[in-house]
Amino acid sequence: MSEARYVVGIDLGTTNCAAASLDLAAEGAQVALEPIPQLVNPGEVAPRDLLPSFLYLPDEKDFPAGSTRLPWDEHPASVVGELARKRGAERPGRLVASAKSWLCHGGVDRSAPILPQAAAQDEPRVSPLAASAEYLKHVARAWEQAHAGARLADQDVLVTVPASFDEGARELTLRAATEAGLPSVRLLEEPQAAFYAWLDHLGDRWRDRVKVGDLVLVCDVGGGTTDFSLIAVSQQEGALALTRVAVGDHILLGGDNMDLALARLVQQRLEQQGHRVDGLQLQSLWLQCRAAKERLFEDETRDREQVTLLGRGSKLVGGTITGEVLVEDVGRVILEGFFPRVPVDAEPVRSRRVGLQELGLPYAADPAVTKHLARFLMRQAADTPGLEAVRRGKRGLAAPTHVLFNGGVMKARALRERVLDTLNGWLVAEGCPAIPDDGVLEAPDLDRAVARGAAFYGRARRSDRGIRIRGGSPRTYYIGIESAMPAIPGLDAPLKALCVVPFGMEEGTEQAIPAREFGLVVGEPAEFRFLSSNVRKQDAPGQLIEEWGDDIEEQEPLAVTLEGQGTKADEVVPVKLETKVTEVGTLELWCVSRDGAKRWKLELNIRERPA
C-alpha cells in the first residue's frame, strides 16, 4: 500500500458502521470523519454520521419503483442503513440485524443464508457473511463518491474487529471485505483503535495524562459484544511506551441484550392489558426499544418514550397498540440489571442449560457487565509481562489507574458513572487509590472513535515516529511433533512439543525456527495439534520438549488437508518452520519445503482463552 493516498478506518459495528480517513498527501492533514450517504426515506438519500448496521430485504410492494435508487446503484437488491432500520421495525421478518454477532458464532454456518432468523419460510434470507459484505460495500461506494477518482481498494484500509474475535470471525471479516471489493484490508482490534482515537484527540498532550507504571482499562461495550483490554504505560529508551498486556474473553453481551430486556418488559405490560404480542411483533418492539433507550439516555428531561405495534393480518391498522418505555425502566432494567454494584470477587453465573435449544446467538448467560469486568481484572497474573510493575490489590486484582470508555452503550453518562463507581469500590476495598476524575480518558466521539482511531493507527504504522501500542503473546505456544518410533499395538506415538511462539512475542514479528527439518503430511486429511503454556515462559523457538505434563495444555486441534502443490498424495515432505504473529494476534505457522519453492500456512488464534 505504499502508493496509497489515503488511510481509511472502517468500524464494522454490530449496530452502526462508521468511517474516517486521512489524506497522506496533504501536509499536516488530520483524521476526518466521513459522512455516509444512505436512504433515510423512500426516494431520499442524505448523509449521516453513521450507517446503521441493518439490511432490509424488500419485496415488490415495499417501496415505489425507483425509490431505493442510490447514487452508485440504480437498482439495489436490498436496503442498507437508516431506511432499513425504519422499515424493518414494521416488518422484522425481512430485516437483518446483528450480523456481526452472527459472524463470530461458530455454532452455525456463517456463510449460509440464515438471516433474518424471524423470516417466514417463503421469505428471502442472506448469510452473516453476505450482510457484512453489503455494509462494507455501501461504505466503500459512499467513500468513493466523496473522493472522486479514488478507489477505496487502492487505499490503506483498516477494518476494526473486537479484540475477542476468534480466527474464524477474523477470516470471515476479511472474506466480507474481499466480497465488497476490498481484498487487501488490515484488521485492528477495537479497544486499541479506541485508544488510538484518544491519542489523536490529545496529540502530544497525552504524555501529560499518564506516567510510567500506569495501567489503562479500556471498557468497550457495544451493540453486540463487551470487550476489556489493559494497556500499560512503560518507558523505552527514555520515552513513554504503550503496551497492550491483556485482552478479555469473547463476551456476547451488549446493547442488543439491553434492548431485548426492555422489549420483554413492555411486552409483559401490554399482555397484562389484554394485548397479545407475537414473535414478529416482539422483534419490532425490540428495535423500537433500542431507539427509545437511546433517546432517554441522551435527553434527561424526557421521562418516557412511546412505542407502537401494528396489528396482524386484517387488523393491521385497527389492531395498532401502543406502549411506553419509562425512564424508571431504563434505570431498573439496564442500570441495575446489566451494571449492578457487585463485590470484586463476583463471578458471572453459569445458567443451567436446556437440553434442546433454538439455534440462536450464544449470548452470555450472566447479563452483569460488572461481574465480567471483575473476573477479567482478577484473572490477570502478576508475572504477565507488562503487569509486573503495575499496582495490585491485596488479592491480586490488576488495579487500573485510568479508564477509557468506548462503544455506543457507554455514551450514557449514567452507565459510565456506574462502572467507575463500582470499579473504585473494588480499588478502595483492595487498598488502592480510586481513579480520580482526570483518570477518565475522554474519547472524542464514542460512536465513531474506533473508525477515527483506525485511521490514526494507519498513519502511525507508516512512520517510525508514530505512537504504537505494542503487545505480545499471552502464552508460550507449541506445535505437536509425532515421535519417529516403531508402532506399538494399542499405543500412539509419543507427542513432543516444539516451541514456535515464545511468551511475549510481539504482534507483527516473525521468527524462523532454528535449522532443523520436520516431515509435513500433505494431500490427505491430517490433524495438527497446538499446545500452550502460561507457566513455561523461558522456552525458546525451536526448543523441543519431549516430556511434559500439566505445565503444557492442548488447544483445539486443527484438522486440515494441505494441498500437495505438485507432490504426490499421501507424501511426507521435509520442511522447515517459520512463525509470525500478526497484528491482531493470529499465529501463522509456515511450513517451507527444502528448496523454498513450496509454502504451506497453518493459522491459530492465540488470544487468551477462558480458564
NORDA-V890312 format. One record per helix or strand. SS is the DSSP state (hx for helix, st for strand). FROM is the first residue (numbers start at 1). TO is the last residue. Records with the same first field share a line. If there is no record, write none. Layout:
SS->FROM-TO + FROM-TO
//
This chain:
st->6-12 + 16-23 + 32-33 + 36-41 + 44-48 + 51-52 + 55-56 + 70-70 + 73-73 + 79-80 + 95-96 + 115-115 + 126-126 + 156-161 + 186-189 + 215-221 + 226-236 + 239-247 + 251-251 + 304-309 + 321-326 + 392-392 + 398-398 + 402-406 + 440-441 + 469-470 + 476-482 + 488-488 + 491-491 + 495-501 + 509-512 + 518-522 + 525-528 + 530-533 + 544-545 + 553-554 + 558-561 + 571-581 + 586-593 + 599-605
hx->82-90 + 92-94 + 99-103 + 128-146 + 152-154 + 167-179 + 190-208 + 255-272 + 279-298 + 313-315 + 327-338 + 369-378 + 408-411 + 413-429 + 437-439 + 449-460
//
